[in-house]
Amino acid sequence: MSDGMKAVVLGGTGAVGREVVGQLLCSPRWSSVAAVGRRAVEVPSEYKHKEGFDASKLQNVVVDMDKLETEGRAAFEGADSVFCCLGTTRPTAGSAEAFRKVDLHYVEAAARAAAACKVPHFGLVSAQGANAGVWSSDWKLFHGLLYMKTKGQMPCHGLLYMKTKGQAEEAVKAQRFPYASILRPGLLERGELARGMEKAVARLMSSVKVSQVAHCMIADAERWHAEQKATASGGAGGEPEVKLFDMKQIQGYA
C-alpha cells in the first residue's frame, strides 16, 4: 500500500536524476512524482520491467527554468521531498556564468520554491570536495572536471566546480528545511551515458554507480519520513537537520 508521499525531482534527465525518477516509480512509498525541468524525462528502460513500476505516478512539468519559482510552483505544493539533481559542466554549459546558472542559481530557485511551499525535506546531489570558500577563477583553464590520482584519493574537481557546488549547498542550508540531505559523490559510473574515457577511468579509480547515489538519496528520505511519522512530528519544531553523505557512505548505503 502506498504511503501517499509526493516527490519532486529536478534534473531528472541527467545521469543521477533519471535513476531517481525510475526508482521512485518502482517504490510503493511514493504515489506521485513530479519531474520539473526544461524537457520531459525519459525513464530508463530497465525500470519499466521492475516489480512495482507505475508510470502513471509520473507527471512531467516542463518549465522555463529561469522562471522556476513561478511556473513550477504548483508542482512543489504538498510535496514531501524534493530531490535536486541539477548539474552540468563548464564545457557543456559554454561559459562560467552559464555553468553557475544551472549548478547554483537554479538550485537556489528550487530551494526557495520548496521552502515557500513548506516542503519538509530537500535532498541535493552535490560533489566530493564541495567548498564554498575555495578560491576560483572564471578562466577556462581552471574549469574542466579534472580527475587526478593523488594518494589514492579521487576525484580532484576544477576549482570553479568545487566552489559552485559548495555555494549551492549553502543556499539549501539557508532555507532551513526541517531536514536537508546533501550527497557528495566522487567519480560517477553513468552506465549507458558514459563515454569511452569515463569507462576507462572508472575501472582504475574509486567510483560509484549513479543508481547507488539515487538509492542512497531516496532510502534516506524514506528513513527520515518514517521516523517523523513514528513520532508524529512531521518535521515540525526543533532545529533544522542537515546530513552530509560522503563517497564511502553513499557507496555503502544499504
Contacts in CASP RR format, 6 or more apart in sequence:
PFRMAT RR
TARGET T0000
AUTHOR 0000-0000-0000
METHOD contacts of the structure
MODEL  1
MSDGMKAVVLGGTGAVGREVVGQLLCSPRWSSVAAVGRRAVEVPSEYKHK
EGFDASKLQNVVVDMDKLETEGRAAFEGADSVFCCLGTTRPTAGSAEAFR
KVDLHYVEAAARAAAACKVPHFGLVSAQGANAGVWSSDWKLFHGLLYMKT
KGQMPCHGLLYMKTKGQAEEAVKAQRFPYASILRPGLLERGELARGMEKA
VARLMSSVKVSQVAHCMIADAERWHAEQKATASGGAGGEPEVKLFDMKQI
QGYA
1 28 0 8 1.000
2 28 0 8 1.000
2 29 0 8 1.000
2 30 0 8 1.000
2 31 0 8 1.000
3 28 0 8 1.000
3 29 0 8 1.000
3 30 0 8 1.000
3 31 0 8 1.000
3 225 0 8 1.000
4 29 0 8 1.000
4 30 0 8 1.000
4 31 0 8 1.000
4 32 0 8 1.000
5 29 0 8 1.000
5 30 0 8 1.000
5 31 0 8 1.000
5 32 0 8 1.000
5 80 0 8 1.000
5 81 0 8 1.000
5 225 0 8 1.000
6 30 0 8 1.000
6 31 0 8 1.000
6 32 0 8 1.000
6 33 0 8 1.000
6 34 0 8 1.000
6 78 0 8 1.000
6 79 0 8 1.000
6 80 0 8 1.000
6 81 0 8 1.000
7 24 0 8 1.000
7 30 0 8 1.000
7 32 0 8 1.000
7 33 0 8 1.000
7 34 0 8 1.000
7 79 0 8 1.000
7 80 0 8 1.000
7 81 0 8 1.000
7 82 0 8 1.000
7 83 0 8 1.000
8 33 0 8 1.000
8 34 0 8 1.000
8 36 0 8 1.000
8 75 0 8 1.000
8 76 0 8 1.000
8 79 0 8 1.000
8 81 0 8 1.000
8 82 0 8 1.000
8 83 0 8 1.000
8 114 0 8 1.000
8 119 0 8 1.000
9 17 0 8 1.000
9 20 0 8 1.000
9 21 0 8 1.000
9 24 0 8 1.000
9 33 0 8 1.000
9 34 0 8 1.000
9 35 0 8 1.000
9 36 0 8 1.000
9 41 0 8 1.000
9 82 0 8 1.000
9 83 0 8 1.000
9 85 0 8 1.000
10 36 0 8 1.000
10 37 0 8 1.000
10 82 0 8 1.000
10 83 0 8 1.000
10 84 0 8 1.000
10 85 0 8 1.000
10 86 0 8 1.000
10 106 0 8 1.000
10 110 0 8 1.000
11 17 0 8 1.000
11 35 0 8 1.000
11 37 0 8 1.000
11 84 0 8 1.000
11 85 0 8 1.000
11 86 0 8 1.000
11 87 0 8 1.000
12 18 0 8 1.000
12 20 0 8 1.000
12 21 0 8 1.000
12 35 0 8 1.000
12 37 0 8 1.000
12 41 0 8 1.000
12 85 0 8 1.000
13 37 0 8 1.000
13 39 0 8 1.000
13 41 0 8 1.000
13 42 0 8 1.000
14 85 0 8 1.000
14 87 0 8 1.000
14 193 0 8 1.000
15 188 0 8 1.000
15 190 0 8 1.000
15 191 0 8 1.000
15 193 0 8 1.000
15 210 0 8 1.000
16 85 0 8 1.000
16 125 0 8 1.000
16 188 0 8 1.000
16 210 0 8 1.000
16 213 0 8 1.000
16 214 0 8 1.000
16 217 0 8 1.000
17 83 0 8 1.000
17 85 0 8 1.000
17 125 0 8 1.000
17 210 0 8 1.000
17 214 0 8 1.000
18 41 0 8 1.000
18 42 0 8 1.000
18 43 0 8 1.000
18 44 0 8 1.000
19 44 0 8 1.000
19 210 0 8 1.000
19 211 0 8 1.000
19 213 0 8 1.000
19 214 0 8 1.000
20 83 0 8 1.000
20 85 0 8 1.000
20 214 0 8 1.000
20 217 0 8 1.000
20 218 0 8 1.000
21 33 0 8 1.000
21 35 0 8 1.000
21 41 0 8 1.000
21 43 0 8 1.000
21 58 0 8 1.000
22 43 0 8 1.000
22 44 0 8 1.000
22 47 0 8 1.000
22 53 0 8 1.000
22 214 0 8 1.000
23 47 0 8 1.000
23 211 0 8 1.000
23 214 0 8 1.000
23 215 0 8 1.000
23 218 0 8 1.000
24 30 0 8 1.000
24 33 0 8 1.000
24 57 0 8 1.000
24 83 0 8 1.000
24 218 0 8 1.000
25 33 0 8 1.000
25 43 0 8 1.000
25 47 0 8 1.000
25 53 0 8 1.000
25 54 0 8 1.000
25 55 0 8 1.000
25 57 0 8 1.000
25 58 0 8 1.000
26 47 0 8 1.000
26 50 0 8 1.000
26 51 0 8 1.000
26 52 0 8 1.000
26 53 0 8 1.000
26 54 0 8 1.000
27 52 0 8 1.000
27 218 0 8 1.000
27 222 0 8 1.000
28 52 0 8 1.000
29 222 0 8 1.000
30 57 0 8 1.000
31 57 0 8 1.000
32 57 0 8 1.000
32 59 0 8 1.000
33 57 0 8 1.000
33 58 0 8 1.000
33 59 0 8 1.000
34 59 0 8 1.000
34 61 0 8 1.000
34 75 0 8 1.000
34 79 0 8 1.000
35 41 0 8 1.000
35 58 0 8 1.000
35 59 0 8 1.000
35 60 0 8 1.000
35 61 0 8 1.000
36 61 0 8 1.000
36 63 0 8 1.000
36 68 0 8 1.000
36 72 0 8 1.000
36 75 0 8 1.000
36 110 0 8 1.000
37 61 0 8 1.000
37 62 0 8 1.000
37 63 0 8 1.000
37 65 0 8 1.000
38 62 0 8 1.000
38 63 0 8 1.000
38 64 0 8 1.000
38 65 0 8 1.000
39 62 0 8 1.000
40 60 0 8 1.000
40 62 0 8 1.000
41 58 0 8 1.000
41 60 0 8 1.000
43 55 0 8 1.000
43 58 0 8 1.000
47 53 0 8 1.000
48 55 0 8 1.000
59 75 0 8 1.000
61 72 0 8 1.000
61 74 0 8 1.000
61 75 0 8 1.000
63 71 0 8 1.000
63 72 0 8 1.000
64 71 0 8 1.000
65 106 0 8 1.000
65 109 0 8 1.000
68 106 0 8 1.000
68 109 0 8 1.000
68 110 0 8 1.000
68 113 0 8 1.000
69 109 0 8 1.000
69 112 0 8 1.000
69 113 0 8 1.000
69 116 0 8 1.000
72 113 0 8 1.000
73 113 0 8 1.000
73 116 0 8 1.000
73 117 0 8 1.000
76 82 0 8 1.000
76 113 0 8 1.000
76 114 0 8 1.000
76 116 0 8 1.000
76 117 0 8 1.000
76 119 0 8 1.000
77 117 0 8 1.000
78 117 0 8 1.000
78 118 0 8 1.000
78 119 0 8 1.000
79 114 0 8 1.000
79 117 0 8 1.000
79 119 0 8 1.000
80 119 0 8 1.000
80 120 0 8 1.000
80 121 0 8 1.000
80 225 0 8 1.000
81 119 0 8 1.000
81 120 0 8 1.000
81 121 0 8 1.000
81 122 0 8 1.000
81 123 0 8 1.000
81 221 0 8 1.000
81 225 0 8 1.000
82 110 0 8 1.000
82 114 0 8 1.000
82 119 0 8 1.000
82 121 0 8 1.000
82 122 0 8 1.000
82 123 0 8 1.000
83 123 0 8 1.000
83 217 0 8 1.000
83 218 0 8 1.000
83 221 0 8 1.000
84 107 0 8 1.000
84 110 0 8 1.000
84 111 0 8 1.000
84 122 0 8 1.000
84 123 0 8 1.000
84 124 0 8 1.000
84 125 0 8 1.000
84 172 0 8 1.000
85 125 0 8 1.000
86 102 0 8 1.000
86 103 0 8 1.000
86 106 0 8 1.000
86 107 0 8 1.000
86 110 0 8 1.000
86 125 0 8 1.000
87 102 0 8 1.000
87 103 0 8 1.000
87 125 0 8 1.000
88 99 0 8 1.000
88 102 0 8 1.000
88 103 0 8 1.000
89 99 0 8 1.000
89 144 0 8 1.000
89 145 0 8 1.000
89 161 0 8 1.000
90 96 0 8 1.000
90 99 0 8 1.000
90 140 0 8 1.000
90 143 0 8 1.000
90 144 0 8 1.000
90 160 0 8 1.000
90 161 0 8 1.000
91 143 0 8 1.000
91 144 0 8 1.000
93 99 0 8 1.000
93 101 0 8 1.000
93 102 0 8 1.000
96 138 0 8 1.000
96 140 0 8 1.000
96 143 0 8 1.000
96 160 0 8 1.000
97 138 0 8 1.000
99 143 0 8 1.000
99 160 0 8 1.000
99 164 0 8 1.000
100 164 0 8 1.000
103 161 0 8 1.000
103 164 0 8 1.000
103 165 0 8 1.000
103 168 0 8 1.000
104 164 0 8 1.000
104 167 0 8 1.000
104 168 0 8 1.000
104 171 0 8 1.000
107 124 0 8 1.000
107 168 0 8 1.000
107 171 0 8 1.000
107 172 0 8 1.000
108 168 0 8 1.000
108 171 0 8 1.000
111 122 0 8 1.000
111 171 0 8 1.000
111 172 0 8 1.000
111 174 0 8 1.000
111 175 0 8 1.000
111 177 0 8 1.000
112 175 0 8 1.000
114 122 0 8 1.000
114 175 0 8 1.000
114 177 0 8 1.000
115 122 0 8 1.000
115 175 0 8 1.000
115 176 0 8 1.000
115 177 0 8 1.000
119 177 0 8 1.000
120 177 0 8 1.000
120 178 0 8 1.000
120 179 0 8 1.000
120 228 0 8 1.000
120 234 0 8 1.000
120 235 0 8 1.000
121 177 0 8 1.000
121 178 0 8 1.000
121 179 0 8 1.000
121 180 0 8 1.000
121 181 0 8 1.000
121 221 0 8 1.000
121 224 0 8 1.000
121 225 0 8 1.000
122 172 0 8 1.000
122 175 0 8 1.000
122 177 0 8 1.000
122 179 0 8 1.000
122 180 0 8 1.000
122 181 0 8 1.000
123 172 0 8 1.000
123 180 0 8 1.000
123 181 0 8 1.000
123 182 0 8 1.000
123 183 0 8 1.000
123 217 0 8 1.000
123 221 0 8 1.000
124 168 0 8 1.000
124 169 0 8 1.000
124 172 0 8 1.000
124 180 0 8 1.000
124 181 0 8 1.000
124 182 0 8 1.000
124 183 0 8 1.000
125 183 0 8 1.000
125 185 0 8 1.000
125 213 0 8 1.000
125 217 0 8 1.000
126 165 0 8 1.000
126 166 0 8 1.000
126 168 0 8 1.000
126 169 0 8 1.000
126 182 0 8 1.000
126 183 0 8 1.000
126 184 0 8 1.000
127 157 0 8 1.000
127 161 0 8 1.000
127 162 0 8 1.000
127 165 0 8 1.000
127 184 0 8 1.000
127 185 0 8 1.000
127 186 0 8 1.000
128 155 0 8 1.000
128 157 0 8 1.000
128 184 0 8 1.000
128 185 0 8 1.000
128 186 0 8 1.000
128 246 0 8 1.000
128 247 0 8 1.000
129 157 0 8 1.000
129 162 0 8 1.000
129 165 0 8 1.000
129 184 0 8 1.000
130 162 0 8 1.000
130 165 0 8 1.000
130 166 0 8 1.000
130 168 0 8 1.000
130 169 0 8 1.000
130 184 0 8 1.000
131 162 0 8 1.000
131 163 0 8 1.000
131 165 0 8 1.000
131 166 0 8 1.000
132 163 0 8 1.000
132 166 0 8 1.000
132 167 0 8 1.000
132 169 0 8 1.000
132 170 0 8 1.000
133 163 0 8 1.000
133 166 0 8 1.000
134 159 0 8 1.000
134 162 0 8 1.000
134 163 0 8 1.000
135 159 0 8 1.000
135 163 0 8 1.000
136 142 0 8 1.000
136 158 0 8 1.000
136 159 0 8 1.000
136 160 0 8 1.000
136 162 0 8 1.000
136 163 0 8 1.000
136 164 0 8 1.000
137 159 0 8 1.000
137 160 0 8 1.000
138 160 0 8 1.000
142 158 0 8 1.000
142 159 0 8 1.000
142 160 0 8 1.000
143 158 0 8 1.000
143 159 0 8 1.000
143 160 0 8 1.000
143 161 0 8 1.000
144 158 0 8 1.000
144 161 0 8 1.000
145 155 0 8 1.000
145 157 0 8 1.000
145 158 0 8 1.000
145 161 0 8 1.000
146 155 0 8 1.000
146 156 0 8 1.000
146 157 0 8 1.000
146 158 0 8 1.000
147 154 0 8 1.000
147 155 0 8 1.000
147 156 0 8 1.000
147 187 0 8 1.000
147 201 0 8 1.000
147 205 0 8 1.000
148 155 0 8 1.000
148 156 0 8 1.000
149 204 0 8 1.000
149 205 0 8 1.000
150 156 0 8 1.000
152 206 0 8 1.000
154 186 0 8 1.000
154 187 0 8 1.000
154 205 0 8 1.000
154 206 0 8 1.000
154 207 0 8 1.000
155 186 0 8 1.000
155 187 0 8 1.000
155 205 0 8 1.000
157 165 0 8 1.000
169 182 0 8 1.000
172 180 0 8 1.000
172 182 0 8 1.000
173 180 0 8 1.000
173 240 0 8 1.000
173 242 0 8 1.000
176 240 0 8 1.000
177 240 0 8 1.000
178 234 0 8 1.000
178 235 0 8 1.000
178 236 0 8 1.000
178 237 0 8 1.000
178 240 0 8 1.000
178 241 0 8 1.000
179 224 0 8 1.000
179 235 0 8 1.000
179 240 0 8 1.000
179 241 0 8 1.000
179 242 0 8 1.000
179 243 0 8 1.000
180 240 0 8 1.000
180 241 0 8 1.000
180 242 0 8 1.000
180 243 0 8 1.000
181 217 0 8 1.000
181 220 0 8 1.000
181 221 0 8 1.000
181 224 0 8 1.000
181 242 0 8 1.000
181 243 0 8 1.000
181 245 0 8 1.000
182 242 0 8 1.000
182 243 0 8 1.000
182 244 0 8 1.000
182 245 0 8 1.000
183 213 0 8 1.000
183 216 0 8 1.000
183 217 0 8 1.000
183 245 0 8 1.000
183 250 0 8 1.000
184 244 0 8 1.000
184 245 0 8 1.000
184 246 0 8 1.000
184 247 0 8 1.000
184 250 0 8 1.000
185 208 0 8 1.000
185 213 0 8 1.000
185 247 0 8 1.000
185 250 0 8 1.000
186 206 0 8 1.000
186 207 0 8 1.000
186 208 0 8 1.000
186 247 0 8 1.000
187 201 0 8 1.000
187 202 0 8 1.000
187 205 0 8 1.000
187 206 0 8 1.000
187 207 0 8 1.000
187 208 0 8 1.000
188 207 0 8 1.000
188 208 0 8 1.000
188 209 0 8 1.000
188 210 0 8 1.000
188 213 0 8 1.000
189 202 0 8 1.000
189 207 0 8 1.000
189 208 0 8 1.000
189 209 0 8 1.000
189 210 0 8 1.000
190 198 0 8 1.000
190 210 0 8 1.000
191 209 0 8 1.000
191 210 0 8 1.000
194 202 0 8 1.000
201 207 0 8 1.000
206 247 0 8 1.000
208 247 0 8 1.000
208 250 0 8 1.000
208 251 0 8 1.000
212 250 0 8 1.000
212 251 0 8 1.000
212 252 0 8 1.000
212 253 0 8 1.000
213 250 0 8 1.000
215 253 0 8 1.000
216 245 0 8 1.000
216 249 0 8 1.000
216 250 0 8 1.000
216 252 0 8 1.000
216 253 0 8 1.000
219 253 0 8 1.000
219 254 0 8 1.000
220 243 0 8 1.000
220 245 0 8 1.000
220 253 0 8 1.000
228 234 0 8 1.000
228 235 0 8 1.000
245 253 0 8 1.000
END
